[in-house]
Amino acid sequence: MTRRRRRTTAGRAVLTAVTAFGVLAGAALAGAAPAGAVPEGKRIAPGVTYRQFDVDAAAGPAHVHLLTVDLGNPHVRVDLLYPGVVAARATVSRMADASGAVAGINGDFFDITETQHPGVEATGASVGPAVADGRVLKAAVPDGQRFGPALPPGTSTRAVFGVGTDRRARLDRLSLVGTVGTPEGRLPLKGLNQYALPENSVGAFTSRWGSASRKRAVCGTDTQRSAPCSTDTYEVTVRHGRVASAAGTPGSGAIAADTTVLVGREEGARQLRKLSVGDEVTVTHTLVAASSGVPYAFAIGGFPVLRGGKALPGLDDAASAVRTAVGFKGGGRQMLVLALDGAAAYRTGMTVAEEAATMRSLGASDAFNLDGGGSTELVTRDAGASAVTVRNHPSAGAERPVADGIGVFSAP
C-alpha cells in the first residue's frame, strides 16, 4: 500500500513510493500512463543508475525519472550533447545515439521562434554559454534576450552547470572576455556564436556557429527581445587574419575553419566600417569563470535554483510545468539528473520552487533548472542496444528537437 503525504507549505514537494511505474517504451507511448516499476534503481552502466518515483506537487502528482551519475567513477564521463554546430537542433535521442552516450537529457533554453521579427528565422541556438570537450562553443545572450521563465533575482544568462577537469560538478558563471585587434587599436568583443548581441557591440561567429543566418544577432535590445532589428549594422569577414570582405547587413552560410565573421551593431558597426580589405585583424576570446579556477570540461546554460542546500530566493511557486533539472551532492562527486514525465496523468508538473525542494529532498546541495515543457526528455541505453530508449513521455506527444543536452558516457 502506498501512502501519500500532501504538500503543506509553498514550494515543498513530497516524494512518495512507487507502486506500479517503470521503464517506458519511448515517445510513442506519450499520453498513456507509465506502467511497470523501477523503485530501487536500474544499473545503466558502471556508475550510472536510473529509477522512477512519484512526487506530490501542488497541482497534482508528478512522475520523476532520475539518473544518478558517479563522477568519481573512472569509467564515467559527462559532456555536452549538440548537433555539431551551435545554430541547429536535434532530438536528445538522435544526439545521444550519434555520440554513443549511455544516457542523456535535454539542456538549455534556446531561440525557438521569431514571430516578433518578420523575415527573421529562429536560429535554434541556446541562450547561455556552452563548453564541449573542453572547447568553448559560445557565450551568453543579454539577459533581456533570453527565452524561458523569469530568472531568479541575482542570476543571469551567464549561469552554467558544469563539470571541471577535476571531475567535480559546479554551478558557476562564465563571462566572455575577448578583443578585436585592428590597425587603429583594440575593440572589445561582446559576442561569440550567439543569436543576440548587446547593443553597440561587435560579436564573432566561427565555424562552430553553423550556416544559419546571422541577422537575428542584431534584433532586439539588451532589455527587450521583441524590439525591432537594428538598421545600423555591418559585417566583416576575416580570413587568415586579414579582412577578406565586408557587407552592410549580416549574412548566412557555413563559415570555414580559417575564417571569423565579425558582426557589429550601432557603435560596433561604426567601428567595423573603419576596416578595409587587406587590413590585419586579430580576434581573441575565452570564457572566464566567476568562482572556479578549474577549467571546465563541459558546461551548459540554464539557471540555479538551489545553492548550498538552500533554495534561491524569489523562485516561482505559482506556475506548474513539466521540468528538467540537474544537480549534485557529495561535493560535486555525484550528479543527479531529473526529468518529469509529460504523460496526461502527470502533465501539470511542478513549480520551480517545488523542483528545488525535490532536488534537495534527493540530497542535492546545488541544483540547476534546464529547459522544460515539450523539451523535457530523458533517454538511456540498455546494455548491448544500438539505440537509446526515451524513458519519459514528452508532453507534446513526440520528441522535440533541441539545441543541446547533457550526455553521460561510460568507457570499458
C-alpha positions in Angstrom: 0.0 0.0 0.0 1.3 3.4 -0.9 0.9 6.3 1.5 1.0 9.9 0.3 1.8 13.0 2.3 0.1 16.1 1.0 2.0 19.3 0.2 1.7 21.5 3.3 3.9 24.5 2.6 4.6 26.6 -0.5 7.5 25.3 -2.6 7.5 21.9 -0.9 7.2 18.7 -2.9 6.8 15.4 -1.1 8.4 12.2 -2.5 6.2 9.1 -2.4 6.8 5.4 -3.0 6.2 3.9 -6.4 3.6 1.2 -6.8 3.5 0.4 -10.5 5.7 2.6 -12.6 8.6 1.5 -14.7 10.6 1.7 -17.9 8.8 3.4 -20.6 8.9 2.2 -24.2 9.6 5.6 -25.6 7.9 8.7 -27.0 5.4 6.6 -28.9 3.6 5.9 -25.6 3.1 9.6 -24.9 -0.3 10.3 -23.4 -0.6 6.9 -21.7 0.2 6.4 -18.0 3.5 4.7 -17.4 3.4 1.1 -16.3 5.9 -1.2 -14.5 8.3 -0.4 -11.6 12.0 0.6 -11.0 11.8 1.8 -7.4 15.3 0.5 -6.5 17.1 1.8 -9.5 18.4 0.1 -12.6 22.1 0.0 -13.4 22.6 1.5 -16.9 26.4 1.4 -16.9 29.2 1.4 -14.3 28.5 4.4 -12.1 25.1 5.2 -13.7 21.7 4.2 -12.4 18.1 5.1 -13.4 14.9 5.0 -11.4 11.4 6.4 -11.2 9.1 7.6 -8.5 6.1 9.9 -7.7 6.2 13.3 -6.2 3.2 15.0 -4.6 3.1 18.5 -6.0 0.5 21.3 -5.6 -1.1 20.8 -9.0 -1.3 17.0 -8.6 1.1 14.0 -8.8 4.3 14.4 -10.8 6.3 11.4 -12.0 10.1 11.7 -11.8 12.7 10.0 -14.0 16.1 10.2 -12.3 19.7 9.4 -13.3 22.3 9.2 -10.6 25.9 9.6 -12.0 29.0 8.8 -10.0 31.5 11.3 -11.4 34.2 9.7 -9.2 34.0 6.5 -11.3 36.9 6.5 -13.7 34.6 4.9 -16.4 32.1 7.7 -16.3 32.3 11.0 -18.3 29.8 13.8 -18.8 29.8 16.1 -21.9 27.6 18.4 -24.0 25.3 16.9 -26.5 24.7 19.1 -29.5 24.1 18.7 -33.2 27.7 19.6 -34.3 27.1 23.3 -34.6 25.5 25.9 -32.3 22.8 27.1 -34.6 21.0 23.8 -35.1 18.6 21.5 -33.3 18.2 17.7 -32.9 16.3 15.4 -30.6 18.1 14.1 -27.5 17.8 10.5 -28.7 19.5 11.4 -32.0 22.3 13.3 -30.3 22.8 10.5 -27.8 22.9 7.8 -30.5 25.3 9.9 -32.6 27.7 10.3 -29.8 27.4 6.9 -28.2 26.1 8.2 -24.9 24.6 5.7 -22.4 22.2 8.3 -21.1 21.1 11.9 -21.9 18.8 14.7 -21.1 17.7 18.0 -22.8 19.6 21.1 -22.0 19.4 24.9 -22.2 16.6 27.1 -23.3 17.0 28.2 -27.0 15.9 30.5 -29.8 12.8 28.6 -30.8 10.7 31.2 -32.5 11.0 34.7 -34.1 7.4 35.6 -34.7 8.1 39.2 -33.5 10.7 39.8 -36.2 9.2 39.3 -39.6 11.6 37.9 -42.1 14.0 36.6 -39.4 14.3 32.9 -38.8 14.9 31.3 -35.4 18.4 30.1 -35.2 17.9 27.2 -32.7 20.9 28.4 -30.8 21.0 28.1 -27.0 20.7 31.0 -24.6 23.7 30.6 -22.3 27.4 29.7 -22.5 28.4 26.2 -23.8 31.6 24.2 -23.4 32.0 20.8 -25.1 35.0 18.5 -24.6 36.9 21.4 -23.0 36.3 23.7 -26.0 34.4 27.0 -25.9 31.4 26.9 -28.3 29.5 30.1 -27.4 28.8 32.8 -24.9 25.5 34.0 -23.4 23.0 36.4 -24.9 22.0 39.5 -22.9 19.5 38.8 -20.1 16.7 40.6 -21.9 17.1 38.4 -25.0 16.6 35.1 -23.4 13.8 32.6 -23.8 12.2 30.8 -20.8 10.7 31.6 -17.4 11.9 34.7 -15.4 15.4 34.4 -14.0 15.6 34.3 -10.2 16.8 37.6 -8.7 20.5 38.0 -8.9 21.1 35.4 -11.6 21.9 35.9 -15.3 22.1 34.2 -18.7 25.8 33.6 -17.9 24.9 31.0 -15.3 26.1 27.4 -16.0 26.1 23.9 -14.7 29.5 22.3 -15.5 32.0 19.6 -14.7 35.6 20.6 -14.3 38.7 18.8 -15.5 38.9 17.6 -11.8 35.7 15.6 -12.5 33.6 17.7 -10.0 30.3 19.3 -10.8 29.8 23.0 -10.1 27.4 25.9 -10.5 29.2 29.0 -11.9 29.0 32.0 -14.2 31.0 32.1 -17.5 31.6 35.5 -19.0 33.1 36.3 -22.4 36.4 38.1 -22.5 37.8 39.0 -25.9 39.2 41.6 -28.2 39.3 42.6 -31.9 42.7 43.9 -32.8 42.6 46.4 -35.7 45.1 48.9 -37.2 43.5 51.6 -35.1 43.5 49.7 -31.8 41.6 47.1 -29.9 37.8 46.8 -29.7 36.0 44.8 -27.0 34.4 41.6 -28.2 30.9 41.2 -26.7 29.6 38.2 -28.5 30.6 34.7 -29.6 28.4 32.4 -31.7 25.2 33.8 -30.0 21.9 34.6 -31.5 21.7 38.1 -29.9 24.4 40.7 -29.5 24.4 43.5 -26.9 23.6 46.9 -28.3 26.5 48.9 -29.7 28.8 45.9 -29.8 30.8 43.6 -32.0 30.4 39.8 -32.0 32.3 37.0 -33.6 31.0 34.0 -35.5 33.1 31.0 -36.2 32.8 27.6 -38.0 31.1 26.3 -34.8 28.1 28.6 -35.4 26.9 26.7 -38.5 25.2 28.0 -41.6 22.2 29.8 -40.1 21.6 33.5 -40.8 23.4 35.9 -38.5 20.6 38.5 -38.9 18.9 37.6 -35.6 22.1 38.7 -33.8 21.2 42.4 -34.4 17.5 42.2 -33.4 16.0 43.2 -30.1 17.7 45.2 -27.3 19.5 44.3 -24.1 16.2 44.6 -22.2 13.6 43.6 -24.8 13.8 40.6 -27.0 10.9 41.7 -29.2 12.3 45.1 -30.0 12.9 45.7 -33.8 16.1 44.7 -35.5 18.8 47.3 -35.7 19.2 49.2 -39.0 22.7 50.3 -38.2 24.8 47.1 -38.9 28.0 46.0 -40.6 29.7 42.6 -41.2 33.4 41.9 -41.8 34.8 38.6 -42.9 38.3 37.9 -41.6 40.2 35.1 -43.3 43.8 34.1 -42.3 44.0 37.2 -40.1 43.1 39.8 -42.7 39.8 41.4 -43.9 38.6 39.5 -46.9 35.2 41.2 -47.4 32.6 43.4 -45.9 28.8 43.8 -46.1 26.2 46.2 -44.8 24.0 43.5 -43.3 24.6 40.2 -41.6 24.8 37.2 -43.9 24.4 33.5 -43.7 26.1 30.3 -44.8 28.8 28.0 -43.4 32.0 29.6 -42.0 35.3 28.0 -42.9 37.7 26.9 -40.1 40.2 29.6 -41.0 37.6 32.3 -41.0 35.9 34.6 -38.4 32.9 36.7 -39.3 32.5 39.9 -37.2 29.1 41.4 -36.9 28.6 44.9 -35.5 25.5 46.9 -34.5 25.3 50.7 -33.8 28.6 51.8 -32.4 30.1 48.4 -33.1 29.1 48.8 -36.8 30.6 52.2 -36.9 33.9 50.8 -35.7 33.9 47.9 -38.2 33.3 50.4 -41.1 36.8 51.8 -40.4 38.3 48.5 -41.7 39.4 48.0 -45.3 40.0 44.8 -47.3 43.5 43.5 -46.5 43.7 45.1 -43.0 45.2 42.8 -40.4 42.7 41.8 -37.7 43.2 39.5 -34.7 40.3 38.1 -32.7 40.8 36.6 -29.2 38.1 35.1 -27.0 37.7 33.0 -23.9 35.1 32.3 -21.2 36.2 33.3 -17.7 34.7 31.6 -14.7 33.4 33.7 -11.8 34.2 31.2 -9.0 36.3 28.3 -10.2 40.0 28.2 -11.2 39.5 24.7 -12.6 38.9 24.6 -16.4 35.6 23.2 -17.5 35.4 20.0 -19.5 31.7 20.6 -20.0 29.3 23.5 -19.3 25.7 24.3 -20.2 23.4 27.2 -19.6 20.1 27.5 -17.5 19.6 29.0 -14.1 20.3 27.9 -10.5 17.5 27.0 -8.1 19.5 25.5 -5.1 22.8 26.6 -3.6 24.4 25.1 -0.5 21.2 23.3 0.3 19.1 26.4 0.2 16.6 27.4 -2.5 17.3 30.7 -4.1 15.0 33.5 -3.0 12.3 34.5 -5.4 11.8 31.2 -7.1 8.4 30.9 -8.9 5.9 29.0 -6.8 2.8 29.5 -8.9 3.4 28.2 -12.5 3.5 24.4 -12.7 5.0 22.7 -15.7 7.0 19.6 -16.9 10.6 20.4 -15.9 14.2 19.3 -16.3 16.8 19.8 -13.6 20.4 18.7 -12.9 22.2 18.9 -9.5 25.0 17.4 -7.4 25.8 16.2 -4.0 28.9 14.9 -2.2 31.0 18.0 -3.1 30.2 17.6 -6.8 31.2 14.0 -7.0 27.7 12.7 -7.6 25.4 14.2 -10.2 21.6 14.0 -10.2 19.7 14.3 -13.5 15.9 14.7 -13.3 13.2 14.8 -15.9 9.4 14.9 -15.2 7.0 12.8 -17.2 4.8 14.5 -19.7 2.0 11.9 -19.9 -1.5 13.2 -19.4 -1.8 12.0 -15.9 1.3 14.0 -14.8 1.5 16.9 -17.2 0.7 19.5 -14.6 4.3 19.0 -13.4 5.6 21.2 -10.6 6.7 24.8 -9.9 10.3 25.9 -10.0 10.2 26.2 -6.2 8.9 22.6 -5.9 11.6 21.5 -8.3 14.2 22.9 -6.0 12.6 21.2 -3.0 12.5 17.9 -4.8 16.2 18.1 -5.7 17.0 19.0 -2.1 15.0 16.0 -0.8 17.1 13.8 -3.1 20.2 15.0 -1.3 21.4 17.6 -3.8 23.3 20.6 -2.3 23.0 22.5 -5.6 20.6 22.3 -8.5 20.1 23.9 -11.8 17.0 24.4 -14.0 17.1 23.5 -17.7 14.5 23.9 -20.4 11.2 22.2 -19.7 7.8 21.7 -21.2 7.9 19.9 -24.6 11.7 19.9 -24.4 11.9 17.7 -21.3 13.3 14.3 -22.3 15.5 11.7 -20.7 17.0 8.7 -22.6 19.1 5.7 -21.6 20.7 2.9 -23.5 20.2 -0.7 -22.4 23.3 -2.9 -22.4 24.2 -4.0 -26.0 21.4 -1.8 -27.5 22.2 0.0 -30.7 19.9 2.9 -29.8 18.7 4.7 -26.7 15.2 4.5 -25.3 13.1 7.6 -24.4 12.2 7.0 -20.7 9.7 9.8 -20.1 6.7 10.7 -22.2 7.4 14.1 -23.9 4.5 16.4 -23.1 3.9 17.4 -26.7 3.4 13.7 -27.8 6.8 13.4 -29.6 10.4 14.3 -29.1 11.2 18.0 -29.7 14.4 18.9 -31.5 16.5 21.0 -29.0 19.7 23.0 -29.1 21.8 20.8 -26.7 21.7 18.5 -23.8 23.8 16.6 -21.3 25.3 13.3 -22.3 26.6 10.6 -19.9 29.3 8.3 -21.3 30.7 5.1 -20.0 34.1 3.6 -21.1 35.0 0.0 -20.5 
